[in-house]
Amino acid sequence: MAILEEPIKRPLELQNYIGGEWVDSEGDKVDVVNPATMKTIARVPISTADEFDEAVQAAREAYHEWRRTPPLARARCLFRLRDLFEENFEELSRIQTMEHGKTIDESRGETRRGIEMCEVATGIPSLMMGENLEDIASGIDEYLIRQPLGVFGIIGPYNFPFMVPLWFAPFAVATGNCIVVKPSSEDPISQVKIAELAEEAGIPEGVWNIVHGGRTVVSAMLDHPGIKGVCFVGSTPVGRDVVYKRCGETGKRVISQCGAKNYALVMPDADIPRTVAACMTSFYGNAGQRCLANANLMMVGEGMTEAQLDGFYKEVADAFVDAASRITMGYGLDEAVQMGPLRDPGKAQRVVGYIATGLQEGARLRLDGREFSLVGDYPKDAFVGPTVFENVTPDMAIAKEEIFGPVACLMKARNMDEAIDVIHGNPFGNAASIFTNSGRWAREFQYRVECGNIGINIGIVAPMAFFPFSGMKDSFFGVLHGQGKEAIRFFTESKVVIQRWF
């Protein structure tokens, strides 16, 4: 077995970061386990509501001075944070692989995306500018200024422990707000390292806080009168029925980015080899634990006879299964590995349960992820291999429910109208892709499909930091999205001033 460089040499005892101090929690501690080796790499506290309140009070005290700090000075802190991310790039990436399980290349990509969030937020002196107009009436001028609001809460998911909180945190801090981040208790180490680097970058005490925990901390955040808004990424039931609902009841701003069941259409003129290559990273990257992962692949027989569609379907399906069967699995720190484990054995068993459900529903299992081999001698507890189902219909559970694992469902549609109807029959609206060389088909797809992120010959429709991470239907609840200009608007209030001087 290859000797792999692990930055975490012994289990870490994690603390909360409140008011610029690392403090112990009174809550119970749980193990953070490397899903590839099943070894404990940290112990994280499940904090109390009182400890969350302490963090909010520290943030509120820091807010008054931080909002008075010139935007350029705030941006310089983020420039230093960006540089520290670069200096610690490889260590940060390897920590993500150890705590989550994704491959080192995927972790490096996640680190790069997080850095890009900081880079965009450093433009705050321009991004936060208001508007003005002279002489709206005789001798009267009017202008708009954008002001910060106070303290925001950020609830991070387990699937991208480093990057996702950075969809929000740099923009909140750059605009003059303070934050309390609740990382996922399953893989919280990345956020601890970010807070350490934020302190080193000169971000003042109380501006950036970390409180570990579970439902108790989330409930405290949603109900706390000192929290002006909440940013959440996670499942639809929690995002819709808990976060969005409670924020509405307590008058908080909210960005609630939720679940997905994404479709990819393959049109008759698509470049099949490139389409299949793009699908491998889309369907099986991050072991399928990605809200932008495509889950249903639909071959569309626009202008084809039934026999021609069957032949086209078989060509794509055979190429897809062949490519998926050759994906190497193992510990993500091994550069030769293309897919790591799921986050924990419970999630792996959930995926295995969906495989059984698909068989019960009558789908044909072309590639069985329950049978796999690993590169290296590692426990198989959290692993599930690439899985491919055929003969899938849209009403099957495997076709309409978010599995959040490496399971692909292959379907076919007679034409684009039928394919779009199937997409619209699903409650989610996070992303959808089309593979084609036809500008007409591509434009019709992007025009008609009710999804927030559209890919044209792109498998993973991940918006850059200067564009919003969009979503529709049961994939998003709120008005403004994370990232880019919409994040600036979310973290500020527009104040209009009308003035006349005698």
CORQUITA-V874526 format. One record per residue. N is the residue number from 1. RES is the residue in one small letter. OMEGA is omega in whole degrees, 0 to 359 (NA if undefined). Layout:
N:RES:OMEGA + N:RES:OMEGA
This chain:
1:m:180 + 2:a:176 + 3:i:185 + 4:l:182 + 5:e:180 + 6:e:181 + 7:p:179 + 8:i:186 + 9:k:181 + 10:r:183 + 11:p:180 + 12:l:173 + 13:e:188 + 14:l:180 + 15:q:170 + 16:n:177 + 17:y:187 + 18:i:177 + 19:g:179 + 20:g:181 + 21:e:173 + 22:w:188 + 23:v:176 + 24:d:176 + 25:s:175 + 26:e:182 + 27:g:176 + 28:d:178 + 29:k:176 + 30:v:182 + 31:d:167 + 32:v:189 + 33:v:173 + 34:n:187 + 35:p:178 + 36:a:183 + 37:t:184 + 38:m:176 + 39:k:177 + 40:t:180 + 41:i:178 + 42:a:171 + 43:r:186 + 44:v:180 + 45:p:170 + 46:i:193 + 47:s:182 + 48:t:177 + 49:a:178 + 50:d:179 + 51:e:174 + 52:f:178 + 53:d:178 + 54:e:180 + 55:a:179 + 56:v:180 + 57:q:177 + 58:a:179 + 59:a:179 + 60:r:177 + 61:e:181 + 62:a:187 + 63:y:187 + 64:h:178 + 65:e:183 + 66:w:180 + 67:r:177 + 68:r:177 + 69:t:182 + 70:p:180 + 71:p:180 + 72:l:178 + 73:a:177 + 74:r:179 + 75:a:180 + 76:r:174 + 77:c:180 + 78:l:173 + 79:f:179 + 80:r:178 + 81:l:177 + 82:r:181 + 83:d:178 + 84:l:174 + 85:f:180 + 86:e:181 + 87:e:182 + 88:n:189 + 89:f:186 + 90:e:178 + 91:e:178 + 92:l:181 + 93:s:181 + 94:r:175 + 95:i:179 + 96:q:179 + 97:t:181 + 98:m:185 + 99:e:183 + 100:h:180 + 101:g:182 + 102:k:180 + 103:t:183 + 104:i:177 + 105:d:177 + 106:e:178 + 107:s:178 + 108:r:176 + 109:g:178 + 110:e:178 + 111:t:180 + 112:r:179 + 113:r:178 + 114:g:177 + 115:i:180 + 116:e:176 + 117:m:178 + 118:c:181 + 119:e:180 + 120:v:182 + 121:a:177 + 122:t:177 + 123:g:187 + 124:i:177 + 125:p:176 + 126:s:185 + 127:l:185 + 128:m:181 + 129:m:178 + 130:g:182 + 131:e:177 + 132:n:177 + 133:l:176 + 134:e:170 + 135:d:172 + 136:i:167 + 137:a:186 + 138:s:177 + 139:g:182 + 140:i:179 + 141:d:178 + 142:e:176 + 143:y:182 + 144:l:174 + 145:i:180 + 146:r:183 + 147:q:176 + 148:p:187 + 149:l:183 + 150:g:185 + 151:v:179 + 152:f:175 + 153:g:180 + 154:i:180 + 155:i:185 + 156:g:177 + 157:p:181 + 158:y:190 + 159:n:174 + 160:f:190 + 161:p:180 + 162:f:193 + 163:m:193 + 164:v:176 + 165:p:178 + 166:l:168 + 167:w:188 + 168:f:191 + 169:a:182 + 170:p:180 + 171:f:178 + 172:a:183 + 173:v:181 + 174:a:182 + 175:t:174 + 176:g:178 + 177:n:172 + 178:c:187 + 179:i:167 + 180:v:182 + 181:v:170 + 182:k:178 + 183:p:170 + 184:s:178 + 185:s:179 + 186:e:179 + 187:d:187 + 188:p:191 + 189:i:180 + 190:s:181 + 191:q:174 + 192:v:180 + 193:k:177 + 194:i:179 + 195:a:177 + 196:e:180 + 197:l:176 + 198:a:177 + 199:e:179 + 200:e:180 + 201:a:178 + 202:g:175 + 203:i:191 + 204:p:178 + 205:e:176 + 206:g:181 + 207:v:184 + 208:w:184 + 209:n:178 + 210:i:173 + 211:v:179 + 212:h:176 + 213:g:182 + 214:g:186 + 215:r:180 + 216:t:179 + 217:v:178 + 218:v:179 + 219:s:178 + 220:a:179 + 221:m:184 + 222:l:183 + 223:d:189 + 224:h:180 + 225:p:179 + 226:g:178 + 227:i:183 + 228:k:181 + 229:g:184 + 230:v:174 + 231:c:186 + 232:f:169 + 233:v:182 + 234:g:185 + 235:s:180 + 236:t:180 + 237:p:179 + 238:v:184 + 239:g:182 + 240:r:191 + 241:d:180 + 242:v:188 + 243:v:183 + 244:y:182 + 245:k:184 + 246:r:177 + 247:c:176 + 248:g:181 + 249:e:183 + 250:t:174 + 251:g:180 + 252:k:168 + 253:r:182 + 254:v:164 + 255:i:182 + 256:s:182 + 257:q:197 + 258:c:191 + 259:g:185 + 260:a:168 + 261:k:193 + 262:n:178 + 263:y:170 + 264:a:178 + 265:l:174 + 266:v:181 + 267:m:185 + 268:p:183 + 269:d:184 + 270:a:173 + 271:d:190 + 272:i:181 + 273:p:181 + 274:r:177 + 275:t:181 + 276:v:179 + 277:a:179 + 278:a:181 + 279:c:181 + 280:m:179 + 281:t:181 + 282:s:184 + 283:f:190 + 284:y:174 + 285:g:182 + 286:n:183 + 287:a:179 + 288:g:182 + 289:q:185 + 290:r:180 + 291:c:176 + 292:l:179 + 293:a:170 + 294:n:183 + 295:a:182 + 296:n:179 + 297:l:185 + 298:m:175 + 299:m:188 + 300:v:184 + 301:g:180 + 302:e:179 + 303:g:182 + 304:m:168 + 305:t:180 + 306:e:180 + 307:a:179 + 308:q:178 + 309:l:179 + 310:d:179 + 311:g:179 + 312:f:178 + 313:y:182 + 314:k:180 + 315:e:181 + 316:v:182 + 317:a:180 + 318:d:179 + 319:a:180 + 320:f:182 + 321:v:180 + 322:d:180 + 323:a:181 + 324:a:182 + 325:s:182 + 326:r:178 + 327:i:180 + 328:t:184 + 329:m:178 + 330:g:180 + 331:y:188 + 332:g:177 + 333:l:175 + 334:d:184 + 335:e:181 + 336:a:184 + 337:v:181 + 338:q:178 + 339:m:179 + 340:g:180 + 341:p:165 + 342:l:189 + 343:r:180 + 344:d:182 + 345:p:179 + 346:g:179 + 347:k:177 + 348:a:180 + 349:q:177 + 350:r:178 + 351:v:177 + 352:v:177 + 353:g:177 + 354:y:176 + 355:i:177 + 356:a:178 + 357:t:179 + 358:g:178 + 359:l:178 + 360:q:181 + 361:e:177 + 362:g:177 + 363:a:180 + 364:r:182 + 365:l:179 + 366:r:180 + 367:l:188 + 368:d:181 + 369:g:177 + 370:r:178 + 371:e:184 + 372:f:173 + 373:s:183 + 374:l:169 + 375:v:183 + 376:g:183 + 377:d:182 + 378:y:175 + 379:p:183 + 380:k:190 + 381:d:187 + 382:a:184 + 383:f:166 + 384:v:183 + 385:g:175 + 386:p:184 + 387:t:179 + 388:v:174 + 389:f:170 + 390:e:181 + 391:n:181 + 392:v:175 + 393:t:186 + 394:p:182 + 395:d:178 + 396:m:179 + 397:a:182 + 398:i:180 + 399:a:187 + 400:k:180 + 401:e:181 + 402:e:181 + 403:i:181 + 404:f:178 + 405:g:188 + 406:p:182 + 407:v:178 + 408:a:177 + 409:c:181 + 410:l:182 + 411:m:172 + 412:k:179 + 413:a:182 + 414:r:182 + 415:n:183 + 416:m:179 + 417:d:179 + 418:e:181 + 419:a:180 + 420:i:176 + 421:d:178 + 422:v:178 + 423:i:182 + 424:h:176 + 425:g:177 + 426:n:184 + 427:p:183 + 428:f:179 + 429:g:183 + 430:n:183 + 431:a:174 + 432:a:182 + 433:s:173 + 434:i:177 + 435:f:186 + 436:t:170 + 437:n:181 + 438:s:176 + 439:g:180 + 440:r:179 + 441:w:181 + 442:a:181 + 443:r:179 + 444:e:179 + 445:f:183 + 446:q:181 + 447:y:190 + 448:r:190 + 449:v:182 + 450:e:175 + 451:c:185 + 452:g:184 + 453:n:186 + 454:i:178 + 455:g:174 + 456:i:186 + 457:n:177 + 458:i:182 + 459:g:180 + 460:i:187 + 461:v:183 + 462:a:182 + 463:p:175 + 464:m:187 + 465:a:182 + 466:f:171 + 467:f:177 + 468:p:171 + 469:f:191 + 470:s:180 + 471:g:179 + 472:m:175 + 473:k:184 + 474:d:177 + 475:s:182 + 476:f:177 + 477:f:183 + 478:g:180 + 479:v:180 + 480:l:182 + 481:h:176 + 482:g:178 + 483:q:169 + 484:g:185 + 485:k:179 + 486:e:176 + 487:a:178 + 488:i:180 + 489:r:181 + 490:f:185 + 491:f:178 + 492:t:172 + 493:e:178 + 494:s:177 + 495:k:181 + 496:v:179 + 497:v:176 + 498:i:187 + 499:q:174 + 500:r:178 + 501:w:179 + 502:f:NA
